[in-house]
Each structure stands twice: as structure tokens, then as C-alpha cells.
Amino acid sequence: MSDFFPALRSVLAGKQPDAAAITALLSARDDEAKELFAAADAARRAGVGDEVHLRAIIEFSSHCRQNCLYCGLRRDNRALARYRLNREQIIAAVDEAASLGFKTVVLQSGEDVYYTAGALARLVEFIKRKYDLAVTLSVGQRHRLEYALWRQAGADRYLLKHETADEELFRRLKPGSSLAERLRCLYWLKELGYQVGSGNMVGLPGQSLEALAKDIILLRELAVEMAGVGPFLPHQNTPLKDAPPGSLELTRKVLAVTRLCLPRAHLPATTSLSTLSSDGRRLALVSGANVVMPNLTPPEVKGKYLIYPQKADITERPRQALDRISLLLAGMNRPIARGCGHAIKYVYIQ
């Protein structure tokens, strides 16, 4: 007999699932999965409402000092045409985001220390002074003093995905780094008062359901304000080029269980899921997601930020992307949020 329904009933009764219960939920078969997605959608509605928050990503550098086996930006990928946006180009992209009505910009790059802590702080300070925007930074592992400087400059949020909570898998896929170092950065960010985003990939080679359960438990323990869940997608210029991509259905299950464990967190419909399936964005939005992150990187460099191939957003112009999202959300009766979408503070049920 399946352990799925006892685990789901327990969650719906208000008890946070342990690793065994999460694994049972992730093992849901077809009819059970429908129940899981419906429960996650209801939890999303109760926790964060029907509004969908739009957050504009600006990918300002494809240089990276890390050598992660799964990532197209990895240091040893010599086939990638690298780029860096200057301050004026970044501000122009932010200006476009603001003019289109976005309330959050996400400044994202590889781990590129070309941009000093001071330069990024001055950029954040300028954006906060000129625009009514929330600013999210996503530039990887840095020193605590740098995080503190950016927070003081006005950065609201920081996105640092842990990728996998399986220590051995992390060590193998991210040579020269450790899960402990990653977590130390996340705890620094929490201490400094950032709204913190983390998250994981689904379908990594060697990943088990038990490892995915660890991911969800870690996100719950961190009490993250945002959790990004997306499928692993192999890149042709990485050591994992021949590995199969992550599963659409399993990614949705992980997203759904994450929503049940984090009822008031912001969960994006990731670009990677839209890349895996043309219907990925909608499927995520009916499985617990409440955020969409359109790409406003300048079109002349957008195709060079290839963490994985065939990114769904490469050819979209900002207005085109916004119109497409607006049409989808209108058809789902999901209004676009008008505010910045700052995190709702809450206490988890133990």
C-alpha cells in the first residue's frame, strides 16, 4: 500500500513532514500526483494569494571563477563567448524594467570578482535612490563584509541556490567548494537581514528521492523567503553533456512539496522548467508557484548567458515577454501583483 495519502493527510492536518513523508510524497503516482498538485495550489492560495509577482532578471556578466560540472558558465568552458555589462548598460536595463512596471530587478552574474564590492554597492545605491524597486543580488559566494556592504547600500534580497543538500553530490559537482561553505554564506545573509532565496536542481546525475527530501528540509530549516526549484538541463560543453535532463513531473512534485513545507515563501516558475516544456510556466503556477522572472538582459548578449542550452527566454524582447505572461495569467485568473512582493514573515509549524 502506498504511503502517499497518509503523508498528505498529515501535512494537510498541519504537521511538517519528515524525510520519510517527503519521500512518500515525491513518489506519488499519476492519480496521487494530481492530489499533490491540487494541495500545493491550495496552499499557495492560502499562503500568498493569487497574485503573481514579476521579477526582471538582468544577467550582467557571464564570467565565472567556479567550475561546476553542470553549468555552461563554468570556468573551463572555452567555447563560451563571455561578456560583461558596464554600469551604464546595467542601469539602462533597470530603467527599461522600471518603465515596463516591474517592481523587482534581479542583478545576476557568474561569480565574477571583476565587479568590486564597492562598485556593486554604488550601483545598488543608485538604483534604490532613483527607482521604486526592490533589488535582488545573485552573484555567488562572497565575503561577509561584501554582503554587509551591499545590504547597507539598500539591497533587499539575495539569491544563492544551494543546488543539492547531498554533501557528496555537492562535492562531486562543484569541485573546490563545499556545502558547508555555501550554507555559511546563506546564514550570513540571513543574519544581515536579507530576504534570502535558495533552491535546488532536480534530476542531477546520482541524485535520489532521499537527496531531494534533504533539499526541501534544508529550505525549511533556512526559512528562506524564496525557493527556486528547476530541472537539471545538460549543457553540451560540460562534463555532464550526456546525462539525461531532469523530469518535468518530478520537478513539479518537488515544487509542490516545497510549497506545502513553505506555505508563505515565494516560489518561481523557473525558466529552466519552461525550457524543458513549453507549458512549464503554467504547470508550475498550478503546482505552487507564484513568481515569474522574465529576462531583461540586453538582447545583444542574452544568448551568451547559457547556464544550460536552448533557454526559453533567449529570443523574447521585454515587451513581448511581458505581454505573453500577462495573457497567460489573465487566462488563469491570476492577477499581476502591484507591489514589490517583500516576504511575509511567518513561523513554521513544527
C-alpha positions as CSV (number, residue, x, y, z in Angstrom):
1,M,0.0,0.0,0.0
2,S,1.3,3.5,-0.9
3,D,2.4,5.8,1.9
4,F,1.4,8.8,-0.1
5,F,-2.1,9.5,1.3
6,P,-1.1,9.1,5.0
7,A,1.8,11.6,4.3
8,L,-0.5,14.0,2.5
9,R,-3.2,13.8,5.2
10,S,-0.6,14.5,7.8
11,V,0.7,17.6,6.0
12,L,-2.8,18.9,5.4
13,A,-3.5,18.5,9.1
14,G,-0.7,21.0,9.8
15,K,2.3,18.7,10.6
16,Q,5.5,19.3,8.8
17,P,6.7,16.2,7.0
18,D,9.9,14.4,7.9
19,A,12.3,12.9,5.3
20,A,10.3,9.7,5.0
21,A,7.0,11.5,4.5
22,I,8.6,13.9,1.9
23,T,10.0,10.9,0.0
24,A,6.5,9.3,0.0
25,L,5.0,12.5,-1.4
26,L,7.7,12.7,-4.1
27,S,6.9,9.0,-5.0
28,A,3.3,10.0,-5.9
29,R,1.9,8.0,-8.9
30,D,-0.3,9.7,-11.5
31,D,-3.6,10.0,-9.6
32,E,-1.7,10.7,-6.4
33,A,0.3,13.5,-8.2
34,K,-2.9,15.2,-9.1
35,E,-3.9,15.3,-5.5
36,L,-0.4,16.6,-4.6
37,F,-0.5,19.4,-7.1
38,A,-4.0,20.4,-6.1
39,A,-3.0,20.5,-2.4
40,A,0.1,22.7,-3.3
41,D,-2.1,25.0,-5.3
42,A,-4.5,25.4,-2.4
43,A,-1.6,26.0,0.0
44,R,-0.2,28.7,-2.3
45,R,-3.6,30.4,-2.5
46,A,-3.9,30.4,1.3
47,G,-0.3,31.4,2.0
48,V,0.5,34.0,-0.6
49,G,-2.7,34.6,-2.5
50,D,-3.5,34.5,-6.3
51,E,-1.2,37.4,-7.2
52,V,1.9,36.6,-9.3
53,H,5.0,38.6,-8.8
54,L,7.1,39.6,-11.8
55,R,10.8,40.0,-11.2
56,A,13.1,41.2,-14.0
57,I,16.4,39.4,-14.3
58,I,19.4,41.2,-15.7
59,E,22.3,38.9,-16.3
60,F,25.2,41.3,-16.3
61,S,28.2,39.0,-16.6
62,S,28.8,35.5,-18.0
63,H,32.3,35.3,-16.5
64,C,32.7,32.8,-13.6
65,R,35.5,31.6,-11.4
66,Q,33.8,28.4,-10.4
67,N,34.0,25.2,-12.4
68,C,30.7,23.4,-11.6
69,L,30.3,20.3,-13.7
70,Y,26.7,21.1,-14.7
71,C,26.9,24.7,-15.7
72,G,27.6,26.2,-19.1
73,L,29.3,29.3,-17.5
74,R,31.9,27.0,-15.8
75,R,35.4,28.4,-15.9
76,D,36.8,25.7,-18.2
77,N,34.2,26.2,-20.9
78,R,36.4,27.8,-23.5
79,A,33.7,27.7,-26.2
80,L,31.5,30.3,-24.5
81,A,31.7,33.9,-25.7
82,R,31.9,35.8,-22.4
83,Y,30.7,39.3,-21.8
84,R,30.4,42.0,-19.1
85,L,27.9,44.8,-19.0
86,N,29.2,48.1,-17.8
87,R,27.4,50.3,-15.3
88,E,25.6,52.3,-17.9
89,Q,24.3,49.2,-19.7
90,I,23.0,47.7,-16.4
91,I,21.2,51.0,-15.5
92,A,19.7,51.1,-19.0
93,A,18.3,47.6,-18.4
94,V,17.0,48.6,-15.0
95,D,15.4,51.7,-16.5
96,E,13.6,49.6,-19.0
97,A,12.4,47.2,-16.3
98,A,11.0,50.2,-14.3
99,S,9.3,51.7,-17.4
100,L,7.5,48.4,-18.0
101,G,6.2,48.3,-14.5
102,F,8.4,45.7,-12.8
103,K,8.8,46.2,-9.1
104,T,11.9,44.0,-8.6
105,V,15.1,43.7,-10.5
106,V,17.4,40.7,-10.1
107,L,21.1,41.5,-10.8
108,Q,22.6,38.2,-11.6
109,S,26.0,37.1,-12.8
110,G,28.5,34.3,-12.7
111,E,31.0,34.5,-9.8
112,D,32.9,37.4,-11.4
113,V,35.1,39.4,-9.0
114,Y,35.8,41.9,-11.7
115,Y,32.9,43.9,-10.2
116,T,34.3,45.0,-6.8
117,A,32.1,45.1,-3.7
118,G,32.3,48.9,-3.8
119,A,31.2,49.1,-7.5
120,L,28.2,46.9,-6.9
121,A,27.3,48.8,-3.7
122,R,27.3,52.1,-5.6
123,L,25.2,50.5,-8.3
124,V,22.6,49.3,-5.8
125,E,22.6,52.6,-4.0
126,F,21.9,54.4,-7.3
127,I,19.1,52.1,-8.3
128,K,17.4,52.4,-4.9
129,R,17.7,56.2,-5.0
130,K,16.3,56.6,-8.5
131,Y,13.7,53.9,-8.8
132,D,10.9,52.5,-6.6
133,L,12.3,48.9,-7.0
134,A,13.3,46.0,-4.8
135,V,16.8,44.9,-5.6
136,T,17.9,41.2,-5.6
137,L,21.5,40.3,-6.0
138,S,22.7,36.9,-7.2
139,V,26.5,36.9,-7.6
140,G,27.5,33.8,-5.7
141,Q,29.7,33.2,-2.7
142,R,31.4,36.3,-1.4
143,H,32.9,37.5,1.9
144,R,30.5,38.5,4.7
145,L,31.8,42.1,4.7
146,E,30.8,42.4,1.0
147,Y,27.3,41.1,1.7
148,A,27.1,43.6,4.6
149,L,28.2,46.5,2.3
150,W,25.5,45.6,-0.3
151,R,22.8,45.3,2.4
152,Q,23.8,48.7,3.7
153,A,23.6,50.1,0.2
154,G,20.0,49.0,0.1
155,A,19.9,45.5,-1.5
156,D,16.7,43.9,-0.3
157,R,17.3,40.2,-1.3
158,Y,20.0,37.8,-2.2
159,L,19.6,34.6,-4.2
160,L,22.1,31.8,-3.6
161,K,20.9,28.4,-4.6
162,H,22.4,25.5,-2.6
163,E,21.8,23.3,-5.7
164,T,21.9,20.0,-3.7
165,A,21.9,19.3,0.0
166,D,23.6,15.9,-0.6
167,E,27.1,16.7,0.6
168,E,28.8,14.0,-1.5
169,L,26.9,15.0,-4.6
170,F,27.7,18.7,-4.0
171,R,31.4,18.0,-3.6
172,R,31.5,16.0,-6.8
173,L,29.5,18.5,-8.9
174,K,31.1,21.7,-7.5
175,P,34.9,21.0,-7.3
176,G,36.8,23.3,-5.0
177,S,33.7,24.1,-2.9
178,S,31.7,22.6,-0.1
179,L,28.2,22.5,1.0
180,A,29.3,23.8,4.4
181,E,30.8,26.9,2.8
182,R,27.6,27.5,0.8
183,L,25.5,27.2,3.9
184,R,27.8,29.6,5.8
185,C,27.1,32.2,3.2
186,L,23.3,31.6,3.4
187,Y,23.4,32.0,7.2
188,W,25.4,35.2,6.9
189,L,22.8,36.6,4.5
190,K,20.0,35.7,7.0
191,E,22.0,37.4,9.8
192,L,22.4,40.6,7.7
193,G,18.7,41.0,7.2
194,Y,18.4,40.0,3.5
195,Q,15.3,38.3,2.2
196,V,17.1,35.1,1.2
197,G,16.4,32.9,-1.8
198,S,17.9,29.4,-2.3
199,G,16.9,26.3,-4.2
200,N,17.9,23.2,-5.9
201,M,18.0,21.3,-9.2
202,V,16.0,18.2,-9.8
203,G,17.4,15.2,-11.8
204,L,21.1,15.7,-11.2
205,P,23.1,12.5,-12.1
206,G,23.3,10.4,-9.0
207,Q,20.5,12.2,-7.1
208,S,18.0,10.2,-5.2
209,L,14.5,11.0,-3.8
210,E,16.1,10.9,-0.4
211,A,18.5,13.6,-1.5
212,L,15.6,15.7,-2.8
213,A,13.9,15.3,0.6
214,K,17.1,16.8,2.1
215,D,16.8,19.8,-0.2
216,I,13.3,20.5,0.9
217,I,14.1,20.1,4.6
218,L,17.1,22.4,4.2
219,L,15.0,25.1,2.6
220,R,12.5,24.7,5.5
221,E,15.3,24.9,8.1
222,L,16.7,28.0,6.5
223,A,13.2,29.6,6.5
224,V,14.0,31.0,3.0
225,E,11.9,33.8,1.6
226,M,12.2,32.4,-1.9
227,A,12.9,28.8,-3.1
228,G,13.8,28.1,-6.7
229,V,13.2,24.6,-7.9
230,G,14.1,23.7,-11.5
231,P,15.2,20.7,-13.6
232,F,18.8,19.8,-14.4
233,L,19.4,20.5,-18.1
234,P,22.7,19.2,-19.6
235,H,24.9,21.6,-21.5
236,Q,26.9,20.3,-24.4
237,N,30.2,21.9,-23.2
238,T,30.2,20.4,-19.7
239,P,31.3,17.1,-18.3
240,L,27.6,16.2,-17.9
241,K,26.7,16.7,-21.5
242,D,25.5,13.1,-22.0
243,A,23.4,13.0,-18.8
244,P,19.6,12.9,-19.2
245,P,17.6,16.1,-18.2
246,G,15.6,16.2,-15.1
247,S,12.0,15.1,-15.2
248,L,9.1,17.5,-15.7
249,E,6.8,15.6,-13.4
250,L,9.4,15.1,-10.6
251,T,10.3,18.8,-10.8
252,R,6.6,19.6,-10.3
253,K,6.4,17.2,-7.4
254,V,9.5,18.8,-5.7
255,L,8.0,22.3,-6.3
256,A,4.6,21.1,-4.8
257,V,6.1,19.6,-1.7
258,T,8.3,22.7,-1.2
259,R,5.1,24.8,-1.3
260,L,3.5,22.6,1.3
261,C,6.5,23.0,3.6
262,L,6.9,26.7,2.9
263,P,3.4,28.0,2.6
264,R,4.3,31.7,2.5
265,A,7.5,31.7,0.6
266,H,7.8,33.0,-2.9
267,L,8.3,30.1,-5.4
268,P,9.2,31.0,-9.0
269,A,8.1,29.2,-12.2
270,T,11.7,28.8,-13.3
271,T,13.0,29.5,-16.8
272,S,14.6,26.0,-16.8
273,L,11.1,24.4,-16.4
274,S,9.8,26.5,-19.3
275,T,12.9,25.3,-21.3
276,L,12.1,21.7,-20.5
277,S,8.5,22.1,-21.5
278,S,6.7,24.8,-23.5
279,D,3.9,24.5,-20.9
280,G,6.3,24.6,-18.0
281,R,5.4,28.0,-16.7
282,R,1.7,27.3,-16.5
283,L,2.3,23.9,-14.9
284,A,4.5,25.4,-12.2
285,L,1.8,28.1,-11.5
286,V,-0.7,25.3,-10.8
287,S,1.7,23.4,-8.7
288,G,2.5,26.0,-6.1
289,A,4.5,28.8,-7.9
290,N,3.6,32.4,-7.5
291,V,6.6,34.2,-9.2
292,V,7.6,34.6,-12.8
293,M,11.1,36.0,-13.7
294,P,11.3,37.5,-17.2
295,N,14.7,38.1,-18.7
296,L,15.6,41.7,-19.4
297,T,19.2,41.2,-20.2
298,P,20.1,43.3,-23.3
299,P,19.3,41.2,-26.4
300,E,22.8,41.6,-27.9
301,V,24.3,39.5,-25.0
302,K,21.3,37.5,-23.8
303,G,22.3,34.4,-25.8
304,K,25.7,34.3,-24.2
305,Y,24.5,33.6,-20.7
306,L,24.0,29.9,-21.3
307,I,23.9,28.1,-18.0
308,Y,22.0,25.4,-20.0
309,P,21.2,25.3,-23.7
310,Q,18.1,26.4,-25.6
311,K,17.0,28.8,-22.8
312,A,13.3,29.6,-23.3
313,D,13.8,33.3,-22.9
314,I,16.7,34.0,-25.3
315,T,14.6,35.4,-28.2
316,E,12.0,37.2,-26.2
317,R,12.0,41.0,-26.2
318,P,11.0,42.6,-22.8
319,R,7.6,43.9,-24.0
320,Q,6.9,40.6,-25.8
321,A,7.7,38.6,-22.7
322,L,5.5,40.8,-20.6
323,D,2.6,40.5,-23.0
324,R,2.9,36.8,-23.1
325,I,3.0,36.4,-19.4
326,S,0.1,38.8,-19.0
327,L,-2.0,36.8,-21.4
328,L,-1.2,33.5,-19.6
329,L,-2.0,35.0,-16.2
330,A,-5.3,36.5,-17.4
331,G,-6.4,33.1,-18.7
332,M,-5.6,31.6,-15.3
333,N,-7.4,34.4,-13.4
334,R,-4.1,35.2,-11.6
335,P,-3.6,39.0,-11.3
336,I,-0.1,40.5,-11.6
337,A,1.0,41.9,-8.2
338,R,1.4,45.6,-8.0
339,G,3.8,45.7,-5.0
340,C,7.4,44.7,-4.6
341,G,6.5,41.4,-3.1
342,H,8.5,41.6,0.0
343,A,8.5,38.4,2.1
344,I,5.7,37.7,4.5
345,K,7.2,36.8,7.9
346,Y,5.9,33.6,9.4
347,V,6.7,30.8,11.8
348,Y,6.7,27.2,10.6
349,I,4.6,24.6,12.2
350,Q,6.9,22.1,13.9
